[in-house]
Amino acid sequence: MFGLSMHQAPRVTSYDEARQVFDKAKSGKSRGVIEGYDAYAVPGKDNSPMISVRMKANGDVAFRYHSTDVMTWHPDGSYTYDDYESVSTCTFFNAFCPMGTHLTRTGTVLIVGDTGYPVAMGCTVRDGKPVDNPGRFKRACVNRKAAKRVLEPTRYAEYRDWYKVMKPLLGNSTIWADSVLRGLEDETHWPAMAGDRFGDGHPDKVRQAIYNEHYCEVYEDKCFESLPAPKAMNSSYDVIRCV
């Protein structure tokens, strides 16, 4: 199955350029009507009726993918993204957005410069920032006080210090198939845990197992209106709709 290609379509980065593409499309031979709207084939994509451009009565220039105005440029230089979550929507949008901007994560995250915004349900962007965005990033984060509380009754700290000293002598020669939580309770199991060839006895993994055992107590959801671009593109941050 082939994905959407926009290589032959003109690159649009502003309202003026969008208007020029519309004028060129209107002067061409290809024209169709989609859901009652006069729409013209985008130059370079004349054989793709699902990719079109139209002008609204208020002067907005909308680039349509199938029957959705995915990207609409407004005369004041702002633009509106109408979301449809798919990889091809990202490809389409990215052909008609400003320089330094791109849509990612199947159409739910907009990167503007070095900042990422959650744009599930779409949004209007003015001066490089969404102005009507109901989306948020959400991530389960460790509550440090709660984490300390659940670690204290275990032998984790003792095991961690023991591991630092003994691990170089043990190598990776065992396979620990039991629960690390049960192994942690009995120091006679520590050499087998620490020597696990898959690293399941590493203190970081043991600590994580303890956190998972007390998930509701240790983790709390935190929401963010924006994130640095690398974090915004990380799927460990969920995109939610706050409506």
PyMOL commands that set and color helices and strands:
alter all, ss='L'
color gray80, all
select helices_A, chain A and resi 15-27+87-94+144-151+156-170+180-185+187-194+203-213+215-218+229-232
alter helices_A, ss='H'
color red, helices_A
select strands_A, chain A and resi 31-34+37-41+51-55+61-65+68-73+79-81+101-104+109-112+115-118+123-126+129-130+135-142+219-224+227-228+238-241
alter strands_A, ss='S'
color yellow, strands_A
deselect
rebuild
show_as cartoon
